[in-house]
């Protein structure tokens, strides 16, 4: 069967595709920063509980993170809506099909996130009463979030492989994962290990910017957070190479000189990773945070190059038909700017009061 015959006709878009493309990248980077912080903080709290919980010393990190996780999850979920919508606008004929193919798991994501959110609240508000059960509560929440990430990775890779869609005719039950894709595991690990790095940096930044009971504890938390950040970044470099070499040959070669912009992005991405390592070993969380945002932004553009390369035999963004209607975009931009201003205000309020908003 010709895979292109399985691809639906693309819907018309209301404004030139470049608007949606830029907004997709911007909102995805924002979502990614919160998602990585959420999962990384959860993993660090879980490991902290396994090492003895809040029984003095470094163990107090777990209790402190318990107060942050709930609203980080809320921000992550809300900031994840916009990039998913823009993805559907630009690549709807691919993401809708792949979502149907894994429909059971895709719908389950909603319930997995709700349950993880509940466990995070339980971990926060019943922290002392849970005692030894804390590690099971936060561990279960982390496991659920890891499962959500695995489902998302399956969907985002399956949408790139129309040649794999014909499996639906043999198994139409909505349970087709993309397990045969060689990029699946390295792509998944690339996101999950990045979360550990960002979570560690969050711990270090939070310790550096908030009052601690003692200078010794402050330095201890900064060092510990930067250790998580540095070693996870080092692992990321290895996983990144693995991910690159598992890409389809013609896509991989774009980053090896086949496309000047893609190659430049790879060089910048590697340079950013090296800079992050240096800043990590130097225990400099604030410069590392600036470099991290820049590096993640570069990686987001590289990710889109990969997507475009895989879909090129079937579709390019220039194929989209324009049916002009600018008012929805104007309304979105106004609401988006107002919403981001409100988020900044709430974060500042939370930082000043030391309480959850």
N, C-alpha and C positions, 0 to 999 in steps of 0.2 A: 504494500500500500504506500502511495506517495504521502509522506508526512504533511506536506503543504496543504493537502486536501482536508486535513483535520483542523486547520487553523481557521477560525471564523473571520468574517470581514470586520475590519476595525471600524468603530464608530467615529463620527465626525467630532472634532474638538472645537470649543468656543473661541479660543485665542491661539495664536501661534505656539507651536509645541515648545519653543524655547522658554516661555514663561513657566510652563508646567515642569520642565526639566530642571530649571534653577530652583524652583520651590521644592521639588522632590529632593534634591541634594541638600538644601538648607535644612528642611524639616527632618530628613533622615539623620543628618549629623547630630542635630539636637536630640532626637530620640535615642540615638546610639550612645551619646554621652550619659544620659540618664539610665538607659538599660544596662550599660556596662557597670555603672556605679551601683545600681540595684543588685545585680547578680554577684558582682565582686564583693560588695559589702556583706551579702548573705553568706557567701563561701567563707570569708574571713571570720565572720561571727561563728559559723559552724565549726571551723577548725579550732577557734578559740575555746569553744565549749568542750570540744574533745580533749583539749589540753588542760581542762580544769575549771572552765567557766570564769565567773567573776570572783574568784577566791584570791583577791589581791593582785598586785603587780600588773602584769600585762593583761591579765584576765578581765580587767575592767573595760577593755575595748569592746568585748561582746555586749555588755550591758549598754554601753553608750550607743553602739550601732543599733540596738533594738529600738531605740527611740527615733531613729532616722528612717528605718526601712519602710515604714508604712506610707509616708508621704512621698518617698522616692518612687515606690511602686505606682502611686497615683499619678505622679508626673510622667513616668515612663509610659503608662497606658495611654494617657491623654495625648502625649506628644507622638505616640505611634500611629494615631488615627490619620493625621495629615499625609505623611509619606505613603501610607498604604492607599489612600484615595488618589494621590497623584500617580502612583504606580498603576492603578486601575485605569486612569485616564489615558496614560501613554501606552500601556501594554495590556489593556483589558482583555483582548482576545487570547492572551496567553495565560495571565494569572487567573482568569475565571475558569478556564479549562482545567488547569492544574489543581485549583481549589476543589473542583467537582471530583477529580480523580482521587483526592485524599480527603473527601468530605467528612468522613467520620472523625478523623483526627483533627481536621480544621475546625469543626464545630466544637470538639472537645476542648480546644484551646481556651474558649471562654470560661468553661467550668474549672479548668486547671488554674487559670489566673485568679479566679474568684476564691478558690480554695487556698491558694498560696497567699493571697491577700489576707484572708481570715487568719491563717496560721501566723502571719507576720504581726497582726494585731494581738493575737493571743500571746505571742512571744514578748511583745512590748508590755501589755497591760497586766500580764500574769507572770512577769519575769521572776520575781522572788519566789512566788508560790510554786512555780513549776519545778524549781530546784533541779534535780538530776534529769528530769524529763525535757529540760530546755534543748538539749542537743538533738532530741528526736523531733521536736517541734520545728526548730529552725532548719534541721537537716531535711525534713519532709518538704518544707517550703522551697528550699534550694533545689531539691530533686524535681519538684513540679515545674519550677521555672526552667530548669535544664531541659525537661521534656518539651516545654513550650518552644524553646529555642530549636530543638531537634525537628519539631513539626514545621516550624517556619523555614528552616534550612531545606527540608525536603520540598516544600512548596516552591521556594525561590529557585531551586535547581531544576525541579520538574518542569516549571514553566519554560525553561530554556531548551527543553528536549522534546519537541513534537514527535520525533521518531519513536519515543517511548510511550506515547499516548495510546497507541493501538492496543496495548495490554488491557485497556478498558473493556474491549469486546470479549475478552476471556474472563475478566473479573470485574463486573460492573458495580460492585458493592460499595465503592467509595473508600477502599482501604489500600490503595496502591501507593506505597512509599517508594522513594527513588533510591533504593538501596544499592542498585547496580551502578550508580554514577560514581566514578573514581574520585570526583571532587567533593563528594558529600561529606566525608569524615574530616578531611583537612579544612574545608570551609567552615564546618561546624566548630571544630576546635579553635580555628582562627578567631572566631567571635567569642567563644567561651573563655579562652585563656586571656584574651584582651580584657575581658571583664575583671579577671583577677588583678591585672595590672592597674586598671582604672580604680578598682575598689581600694587597692593599696594606696594609690595616690590620694584618694578621697580621705582615707584615714590620716595620712600625713598632713594634708592641707587643713583638715578640721582641727588637728592637734596644734598646728602652727598658728591658726587664726583665732582660737578660743582659749579662754583662761583655763589652766589646769591646776589641780591641787598643789603641784610642785613642779619646779623646773626639771627635776629628774624625770618625772612621769611624762612631761611634755616631750622631752628629748627621746625618751623611750618609745613613745607612740610615733613620733616622726620617723625614727630609725626603723621601727617595725613596719610601718606603712611603706616606706621607701624600699625596704627589702622585698616585700611582696611585689611592688611595682617593678623593681629592677629585674628580678629573676623571672617574673612572668613575661616581661618584655624580651628577655633573652630567649625564652622558650618560643615566643611569638615569631622571632626571626627564623628559627628552624622550621616551625609550622608554615610560615609564609613561603619558604622555599618549596616545601612539600606541596603546598597548594598550587604554586605556580607551575610546577612540573607535571601536575595531574591535569592541567587545562588541556583542552583540545589543541592540537599542534598549531593550527593556523591562528588561534587566539593567543597562545603563549608567545608565538613569534612576533606578534604586534609589540610586545614589551621587550623584545630582543633586537630591536632595530627596524622591524617591519613597519612601524608607525612612529614617527618622530615624537608626537605628543605623548603617546602611551609609554614610549621608552623614557622620555623625560620625567614622566610621573613616577615610573618605577625607580629611577635614580633618586628623585626627591624623596620618595617613600623610604628607601633604604637609608638615605642620609638622615631623615627624620628619626628613624628607629635607632640609628647610631647615636644621634644627639640625645635621645631619650635615655639610652643606656648611660651615657656620660653623666647626664644630670642626675640620674638615679644613683649612681655610685658616689656622686658628690653630695647627695642628700639635699638637693635643692628643689623642693616641691613646687614653688610658685613658677619658676622658669619652666619646669617640667610640664606643668599644666598648660602653659601657653604653647609649648612645643607639641604637646599631645593633641590639642584642638587642631593645630595646623596639620599634623600628620594624619589624623583621622579624616580630615577634609580631603586630603590628597587620596587616601585610600578609598573614600567614597566615590570619587571620580574614577579611580582605577576599576572599582567594582562595576561601574556603569559601562566602562569600556569592555569588560568581560561579557556583560549581558548583551551589549550591542553586537559583539563578535559572534556569540552563539546564535543570535536571532537573525543575523544578516542574511542567511539563505532564504528566510521567510518574510522578513519585514525590516524596514528602517523607519526612523521617526519622520523622515521627510515624506513618507507615504501617507501620513495622516491627512485626511481631508479637513479643511477649515470651514466652519459654519459660524461666522463672527457673532459673538454675544459677550461683551466685555463686562457687563454689570456684575455677574457672579464673581469674577476675579477681583474687581474693585471692592466688593463687599467682603470677600475673604481676606484681602490684604488689610482692610481696616480692622476687622475682628482679630486677625492674627497679631497685628501690632499692639492692639489694646490688650489682648490676652497675654502676650509676652511681658508687657509692662506690668500687668497684674502679678504675673509669676515672680518677676524680679522684686516687686514690692513685698510679696508674701515671704520670699526667701530672706529678704533683709529683716523683716519683722520677726521671723523665726530665729534668725541669728542673734538679734538683740535681746529677745526674751528668753532664749534657751529652751523654748517649749515648742511642741508640735503645733502646726497650724492646721 
